[in-house]
Amino acid sequence: MKNWKVILALALPSLLAFASSTLTGTINLIMIGKMGAIAIGAVGVSNIIMYNAWALCSGFGHTINYLVAQNHGSGEMKKGVERTYVALYNGVILGVLLVIAGILAPEAILHLTGGSSELIAAGVPYLRIRLFALSMGIISFILQGFMRGVGDTRTPMILSLSSNVAMIFFTYTLTYGHWGFPELGLSGAAWGIFFGDVIALAGSIYVYFFRMNPEFATRVRAKFNKLEVKLILTESGKLGIQEFAMSLAMLVFTAFVARISDQALAANEVALNVMSLGFMPAFAFGSTATILVGREIGRGNPLQARRFGTETAIIGTIMLLILGTVEFIFADKIAMIYNASDSGVFELAADLIKISAFLQLFDGLFNMYGGCLRGLGDTSFLVKASFGLSWLIFVPLAYLLTFVFDMHSVGAWIGLYTFITLYGIAVTIRFYRTDWQSVSVKQVAVGPGE
C-alpha cells in the first residue's frame, strides 16, 4: 500500500491535469457542435493535424521528463538543467517553424486529408491559429517535463487548470460573441486555445526560471557538451518518431473516414473525443510510471523501478475498466450530447464508442508500460514497435476493412483497435522481459580519447 500512496500522490495531479484538458476539448466540441457537421469535421481534421505536428516536436519534452527523473534520482541535477536548456533551444526553433507553417501552409495541409471543399474552407483559419498556439505549447511541454521529472506534478496541474479555464472562457465568448466579445465563429474557438496556451507558457516560464531557481539553479548559463547535445537530439528524435508514426497513421485513418462522408467524419470526431476520456488515465499513469521508474533507476534500484511500474499499471487498468463500463452502458446518451439533431452522426458515434469502450484497456497498457520503458531509457524498442505496427498492421488493415470489405467507419475503428491491442501487448511483454539487473542511468557515449 505504501507504493500505491506514492503512485497516487504523483498520478492524481496528472490525472486532474489531463482530465481538465480532456473536459476542455469536450466542452469546446459541444459548443462548436451547434455549428453543424462541417464545423465538427473541420475541428476533427485539424485535431489530427495538430496531433501530428505535436508528435514531431514532443520528443524533447518526453526526453527531458525521463532524463531529469533519472538525474533527480542520482543527484545530478546540474546535468538535468543543462539537458533542459538544450531541449529549450531546439523547442524555440521548432516554434518558429510552426509559426511559419501557420502563415504559409494551412490550406495545403488540409487538402492532404481529402476533406470536402466546404470543410477545407472552414478549417483554414482554425488550423492557422492552432499552429500558432502549438508553437507555445511545445515550450510549455518541455518546461513541465522538467517539473514532472523532479516529482512536481501539482504545478503542471495548476497550470493546466488555469489554461483550460481560459480556453473555455474565450471559446464561449469569441465563438458566438457573448458578453460583448466579437462573434468570430470557428476562428473564435481557435483563439480560445491560443489564449489558453499563452497563459500556460507564461506560467511555465515563471515557475521554471524563478520559482525553481533557488533549488535547482535553473537560471544559470548552461555549458553545452556536444555529446550531451547529441544524446538529447537522438533520444528526442526516437521519441518524436515514435509519436509521429502513430499520429501520421491516425491522419491516414482520418483521411479514410473523410472519404466516406462529412457525417462519418463528424461521428468519428465525436467518438474520438469521448474516447479521450480513456486516454486521460492512461496518459496520467504513463507519465507517473516514467517518473517513478526513471527516479529509481537513478537511485540504482532497478527492481524497485520494476515494482513501481507494475503497480502503476494495475491502478491505471482498474480506472480504465470502470470508465469503459460507463462508456459502454451510456454510449447513446453520451453521443447525443454532442449532436442530438443529426441522428446519423450520434447513432454512428455511439456504435464506435461501444466498440472501443473496453478495448481502450490496451491503450492503457501501451501508455503505462510505454511510460515505464521511457523511464528506463528503452526508447529504441518504442520507436520500432510504433513504426512497425502503425504501418504494417494499422493502415493496411483499416484500408481493407473500410473500403475493400465495405465496413466503412466500423471497419476503420476495428483496424485502429487491432493496432492498439497489439501495441499494448508488445510493450507489456518488453517490460517484463527486460534484464533489470543490467539497467542503468542513461549516459552519453564517450569514445576513445574523449
N, C-alpha and C positions, 0 to 999 in steps of 0.2 A: 504493500500500500504506500510505502514511502516514495517509491519511484512514481507511482500514479499521481501523487501530490505534486511532485516536481514537474511531471509532464503536463498536468492540467494547469499549473501556475504559468507555464510558458504558452500552452496551446490556447487557453481561453481568450487571452487578449488578441491573439492572432485570429481566432475564430470570430470574435466580435468585429475585428477589422475587415476580414473577408466577408462577413455577414453584412456589414454596412455597405460594402461595395456592391455585393450581390443585390441587396434590397434596393440600393440606389438605381442600379441597372433595371430592376423590375419596375420600380415606380416610374422611372423615365420612359420605359417602353409602354407602360399603361397609359401615360399621358400622351405619348406620341401615337398610340393605337387609335385614338379618336380621329386621327387624320387619315386613316384608311390603310389598306393593304400595301399600297405603293410606298407610303412612308415607313411602315414596318419593314418591308423588304429592303428599302434603301439603308435603313439602320442596320439590318442584319448583315447585308453585304459589306457595309463599312466596318462593322464589328469584326468580321473575319479578316478583312484587310488590315485593320489595326492590330489584330492578334498576330498576323504575320510580321508586321513592322516591329511590334514589341518583341516578338520572338527573336528576331535578328539582333536586337540590341540587349536582350535580357541577360545574356551570358555574363556580363560584367557584374550585375547585381547578384546573381546566383553564386558566382565565383567568390566575390567578396564575402558573402554570407558564410560560406563553408570554410574559407581560408582564415577569416577573422575568428570564427569559432575555434578552429584548431590553435591559432595563435593565442587566443584568450586562455584556452586550457593549458597551454605550455608556458604561459607568462611572457610571450614575445610580442607584446602589443605595439612596440615601435615598428616592427616589421608589418604588423597588421595595418597601421596607419599609412605607412609607405605604399603598401599594396592598394589601399583605398584611393590614394591620390592618383596612382597610375590609372585606375578604373575611371576616376572622375574626369581626367583629361580626355580619355577616349570617349566618355559619355558626352562631353561638350561637343566634340567633333561630330558624333552621331546626331546630336540635337540640331546642329546647323544643317546637316544633310536632310533631316526630316522637314525642317522649315522650307528648304529649297524645293523638296518634293511636293510640299503642300501648295507652294506658289505655282509650280510649273506642271504638275503631273496628275492631279486627281481625276480628271476626266479620262485620261488614257488608262489609268489603273482600273477604273470602274468598267471600262469597255472589256477588259480582260476577263471579267466574271461572266459575261454573256447575258447580263440582265437586259430588260426591255429599255427602249429609249426614254420612256417616262421615268423609269426607276433611276437611270443614269442622270437625267436632268435634275431630279430631286436630290440625288446623293452627292453631286459635285461640291456644293458649298459646305455641306455637312462634313464630308471627308476632309476637305481642306482645313477646316478649323480643328478637327480631331488630330490631324498630323501635327499642327502647331502645339496642341496640348500635350501630345506624346513626347515632344522634344523636351518638355519639362519633367514629364513623368519618369523618363529614363534616369535623370539625375537624382530624383527623389528615391527611386528604387535602389540605386547604389548606396546612397546615404543611409537609407533604412535597412539595407542589407548589413551594413556595419553595426547598426544598433541591435539588430536581431542576433548578430554574431557574438556580441558580448552579453547576450541574455536579456536585453531590454526589449521585450515585446509590447510593453504598455505604451511607450511613446509612439511607435508606429500606429497603434490602435487609436490613440488620441488624434494623431494627425489625419488618419483615415476618416474618423468620425467627423472631424471638422470639415475636411474636404468634401465629404459626401453630403453633408447638410447643405453646404454652399451649392453643390451641383443640383440638388433637388430644388432649392430655392430659385436659382437662376433659370433652371429648365422650366419651372412652373410660370415664372414671371415673364420670361422672354419668348417662350414658345407661343403663348396665346395673348400676351400683352396685359397681364394682370397688374394691379396695384400701381398703375401709372407708367409701367415699363413698355417699351415698344414691342409690337407684335411681329416677331421675326420668323415664325413658323419653325420648320425643321432646323434652320440655322441657329435659332434660339436655343434648341436643345444642345447643339454642339458647343455654343458659347457657355452654357451652363457647366459642361465638363471642363472647358478651358479654364474658367474662373476657379473651379474646384482644384484643378492641378496647380494653379498659381499659389493658392493657399497652402497646399501640401508641400510645394517646393520651398516656399518662404519658411515654413515651419521646420522642414528638414535641415535647411541651411543653418537656421538659428541653433537648433539642438546640436548638430554636429560640430560647428565651428565655435560655438560659445558655451553652451551648457556642458558639453562633454570634454571641453578642452582642459579644465583643471585635472581631470582624472586620467585622460588618455593622450594629452598633448596633441590634439588634432589640428592645431593652428601652426605647427612648426613647418619649416621649409623642408620638405622631404627630399632626401637624396636618392636618386634612382640607380638601381643596379640593373644593368642591361639583361642579366639573367632573370631577375625578378619580373622585369617588363615582359620578357619572353614567356615566362610562366603564366602571367595574367592573361596575355593575349592568347596563348594556347588553350588554357582552361576555359576562358570566356568563349573562344571560338567553338570548342567542343560542346559546351552547354548551349550556346546560341544555335548551333546546327541541330542539336537535339530538339530544341523547341521549334525551330523553323521547319524541320522535316515534318513534324506533326501539324504545324499551323498551315503550311503550304498544302498538305494533303486535305486539311479542312477547307481551304479555299477552293480546291478542286471539287470536293464534296458539295460545297455550296453552289458552285457553278453547275454541277449536275442537277441539283434541286431547282435552280433558277431556270433551267431549260424546260422543266416540267410546266410551271406556270407561276405567275406572281402570287397566286393564292397559296400554292405549295410552299413558296419561299417564305411567305408570312407565317404559315403554320410551323415551318422549320425553325424560324427565329423565336417564336413563342416557346416551342418545346426546348430549344437550347437554353433559353433564358430561365425556364423552370428548372432544367437540369443543372444549371449553375448553382442551384441551392445544394446539390450534391457535391459539386466541386469545392464548395466553401469549406466543409470539414476536412476534405481530402487535402486541400492546399494548406490549411492551418496545421494539421498534424504532420504533413510532409515537411513544412518549414520547421516545426518543432523537432522532428527527427533529425534534420540537418544540424540544428544547433546542438542537440544533446550528443549525437554520435560524434560530431566534429570536436566538441569540447572534451569528451572522454578519450578520443584518440590523442588529442593534445596533451592530456594528462598521463598518457601511457597506460590507459585502462581499456584495451580493446574488447575484452569480454563484457565489461560493464556497458560499453557502447552497444554491443550486440543485444544485451538485455533491454536497454532503453529503446532500441529500435523495435524490438518485438512487442513490447508493452505499449508503445505509442501506436503501433498498427492495430493492436487489439482494441484499444479505446476508440480509435477513429472508425473502425469497422462497425462497432456497436452503434455508434451515432448514425452511420450511413444506413444501417439496416432499419433503424427506427424511421429515418427520413424517407427511405424508399417505400416503406409500408404506407405512410401517409400520402405520398405522391400517387401511389397506385390506387388507393381507395378513392381519393378525391380528384383524380385526373380530369374528369369532365368539368367539375366546378372550377378548378384552377384555370383551365384553358379558357373558360367563358369570361373570366375576369379581364383578360386581355382584349378580347374582341367578340362580344356576345352577339353583335349584329350580323356577322358573317358566319353562318353555320358551317360552311365548307372549311373555313380556317380553324375554328375551335374544335370541330369534330376530329379533323386530321391531327391537330396538335395533341388532343387527348390520347389518341392511339399511339403517337410517338412517345408521349410521356410514360404510358404503360409499358411499352417495350423496354424502356431504359431504367425504370424505377429500381429494379433490383440488380440489373447488370452494372449499375454505377458502383457497386461494391468493388468491381475490378478496377474501375477508375481510381477508387481509393487505394487499392493495392499499389498501382503503379506510381501514384503520387507519394504515398507514405514510404514505401520501400525505395522508390527513386530518391526521396529525400535522404534516406539512410545511406544510399550509395554515394550521393553528393557529399555527405558528411565525412565519409572515409576517403573521398577523392577518387572513386572509381568512375570517372567521367567517360572514359573510352567506351565502356560497355553501354552506357546510357545512349551515346550517340549512335552506336552501331545498331542497337535494338530499335531505337526510334526510326532511323532511316530505313532499315530493312523491313520492319513491319508496316510502316506507313506506305511505302511504295511497292512492296512486293505482295502485300495482303490487302490493305485497306482500299487503296484507289482502284486496283483491278476488280476486286470483289464488289465494291459499291457500283462500279460501272455495269458489271454483268447483271447484278440484281435489279438495278434501276431501269436499264434500257433493253438489255437482251431478254431478260425474263419478265419485263414489264411489271415490276413490283413497285415502281415509282418511289415515292418518299419512304415507304416502309422498307423497301429493298436497300435504299441508301443508308438507313439507320441500322439495319442488320449488319451491313458492311462496317459501319462505324463501331458498333459494339463488339463485333468479332475481333477487330483490331485492338480495342481497349482491353478485352478479356485476355488475349494472347500477351499483350504488353504487361498487364498486371501479373500474370503467371511467370513471365520471363524474369522480371526484376525481383520477384519474391524468391525464385529458385537461386538467382545470382547472389542474393543477400545471404542465404543460408549455406551456400557452397563456398563462401569466402573463407580464405585461410586467415582467421582473425589474429592468430599469433604473429603473423608477419606484417600486419598493418601498422603504418607509422605516419607521422605528420608529413604533409606534402612540402617538399623542399625543392629548391632549384637544382637542376642537374649541372654539376660542376665538372668540366672536362679537365684533362691534364694541363697543368700549368696555369690554371685559373684560380 
